[in-house]
């Protein structure tokens, strides 16, 4: 367990990281100088003595950012993203079902839509469904409802969904639901399947490896370093392949490279992955 001093040092680096994202450090030399200073403020000699703690910190404090439209890589989903962005001012039917395999980004899009609505002062609710989930009638009081993994709902939960869908359709509210397969294939009650297919239906297309590699390169550029193609390919072959995990791992690689005062290369990434794997629980 690390002490409060280590936590404060990580917080200092996170503050510095925010500068990269908000554009406070515009020039490459400014970013390079800042990165060099971060090595000193984040990893002083007293902490460098315990290399395992330092390396574990690099991974433990990599926190994925909130899921928004701005950090969603659309790929082949540009039309869907545009539709969701337009929902706050859209007239008429605003019930949408999106589907795609795990890690395709469907839940990211629901959370992004919620964040967009809340930024406009619109009341929302988000529920990730399980077999035990019951959707309370009070959810009908919000203006926009987002339900992830509706395919997991029990018979009772499906009845709740049916009632809420009708309520939101009648009042013109926003009803967004997501599952892993198309409506006609859902293992749900026929009347629920019919409701989910009434509105707009979009398949969420996962990113190709080339698109993921491009997204990783852009993320690295925002952090102030260049990600070479061989490093991106190595990450894609060794790390869980959803973008939030890949981005978090890339953040950890960046911190580890600062600690080691080395460029981001395949050998460095291999070391970090081994260190995380072998670290004590």
N, C-alpha and C positions, 0 to 999 in steps of 0.2 A: 504494500500500500504506500502511496507516495504522500509526502507531506504537503502542508498548505503552501509552502514556498514554491514547490514544483507546480502546483495548480496555478498559482499567480503567474508564474513564468509562461505557462501555456496560454493563459488568458491574454498575456501581453502579445504573444505571437498571433493569437486569433484576432486581436485588435489590428495588428499589422496586416494580417491577411485581408481584413475588411478594406484596408486601403487599396489593395490591388483591385478589388471588385468595384469600388466606388470611383476609381480613376484618380485617386489622390496622387499616385505615383505614375506619372505619365511617361517619362523618358526611360528607356532601357537601363541606362547607367544609374538612374535613381533607384530603379527596382533592384539592380545588382547590389548597390551599396546598402540598401535596406535589408536585403537578404543576408549580406555579410554581418551587419549589425545584429540581426536576429539570432545568429549563431551564438553571439556573446551573451545576449540578454536571456535567451531561452536555455542554453546549455552551459552554465558557468562551470569552472573546474571542479567544484564540489559535487556537482551532479554528474559530470562526465566520468568521474571515477567509477560510477556504477553504470556500466554500459548497458546492461540488460534493462534497468529501469528506464534509461533514456530511450532505448529503442522501443520498449513497450509503450512509453508515453506517445511516441510518434504515431502509433496505431490507435491507442485508446482515445485520444482526443481529436480524432478525425470525425467530425460530426457533419452529416449530410445536411445541406441547407433545406429550408422549407420548399415544398413542391409547388411551383408556380408555373404559369405559362412561359415566363421569361427563361426558365431553366429547363423547359421541356424541349427536347430535340424532335421536331415534327416528322422528319423523314417523309414517308408517304401519307402522313396524316394531316396534311395542311388544311384540307377542307374541313375535317372534324374540328381542328383547333379554331379555325375561323368561325365555325358554327357556335362553338361553346363561348368564344369571346363575345359573340353578338347576342347571347341569350338575355343579358340584362335589359336590352331594349327591344328584343324580339316580341312581336305581337302574335297572338294565336297560340297554337299548340306548342308547348314548351316541355314536352315529355320525350326523353331521349334514352335509348338503351345502347351501350357500347360493349363490345365483346372482343376478347383476344386471349391468347395464352398467358400464363404467368410471366411476369417481367416484360410484358409488351408495353406497359405504360398506362393501362386503363385506370388504375387507382390514382396514379399521378395526375391524370387529367381531371378526375373528380375532385381531388384536393385542390388543384389549381383553379377550377371553376369556383369552388367554395371561397378560396382566398380572394378571387376577383369580386365576387358578390359582397363579401364582408368589407372589402376596401371601399365599397359604395354605400355602406351602412345598411345592407340588406340582410335580414335575418336568415340564417342557414342552420342546417344540421347535417352531420356526416355519421354514417353508421357502417362499420365493417361487419357483415353478417356472418354468423356461425349457425350451426344446427340448433343451438339453444337460444338464438336471438328472437326476442319478441319486439315488434315495432309498436311502440305505445301510441295511442291516438293523439297524445300531446304533440307528436312530431308534425301533425297537420297544422299547427299554429305558425310554423316558420314559412318563409316565402320561397325557399329553395331547399330541396331535400336531395342528398346524395347517398345512395346505397351501393356499397361495394360487395361483390361476391354473393349476389342474390341467389345463385344456384345452390347455395348451401342451406337455405332456409328449410325448416321443418314444415309439416302440413299447417301447423298453427301459425308459424311465421309467414307462410304464403298467404294465409287469410288476411293477416295484418297488411301485407303489401298490397293485396287486392283493394282493400278499403282505402288505403292511403293514395294509391294511384288514382282511384276515382275522385277522391277529394281534391287532389291537386289539379287534375284535368278540369274539374268543374269550376274551380276558382281561378284557373289560368296561372297557377304557380309553376315553378320549375321542378321537375322530377327527373333526376338523373340516376340511372341504374347501370350496374356493370356486372358482367359474368364472364365465364371463360369460353362459352360457346354461343352460337346464334340462337335467337329466341325459339325457333321451331324445334331445336334439339334439346332445349332445357328440360331437365327431369322435374318439372313443376306441374301444378294443376293446369288443366287446359285453359281455364278462364284467366289465369295469371299469365300464361304464355301469350294468349290473345292480347291482353292489355299491353304487355311489353313490346309487342309487335305493332301496336297501333301508331305510335309516334315514329320519329326518325330512328333508324338503326344504323350504327356504324361499326365496321370491323376496325380494331386498332392493330395496325401493322407494326410488328417489332422491327427494330433497326437491323440492318445488315451489319456484318463485321466491319465493312468499309465505313459505314456511317458512324458506328461506335468509335472506331479509331479516329475519325475526323472530330467527333465530339470530345474525345479525350485530349486531342491536340489543342483544341480551342480552350478547354478547361485549363490545361497546362499554361497556355499563353496568358490567360487571365491571372494566373499565379506568378507569372514572371519568368518562366523557363520554357525551353523547347523540348517537346516530347518527340523522340525519333520513332520511326515506323517500327523498328525491331522491338522497342520497349512496349509500344502499344500492343503489338502482336503477342508479346510474352504475357502481358497482363490479361489479355482476352483468353489465353490458353490456360491460365493458372488461377484466375479469380472468378467468383460468381459473376455472371455476365449481365446482370441488370445494371443500368447506368448509375443509380444511387450508390451501389456497392463499388462500382468501378471508380466513380469520382472520389468516394471516401478513401479508397485505396491509393489513388493518385495523390490525394492530399497527404496521406501518411508517407508516401514515397518522397514527396517534396520536403517534409519535415526531416525525414531520415537523411536526405542528401545534405541538408544544412548541418545536421549534427556531425556527419562524416566529412563535411567539406569536400564532397565529391560530386561529379556530374551525375545526372540521372541516366543510368545505363542498365542493361540487362543484369550484369553481375550484382549491381547494387540492389536492384529489385529482388533478385534471388536471395540475397542476404537477409533483406527485411522479411520476406515471407518465411524463411527458415527461422528467423529470430522470433517472429510472432507464433509460429507453430510450436516452437520448443519452449516458449515462455511458461513459467509456472502459473498455475491457475490462481 
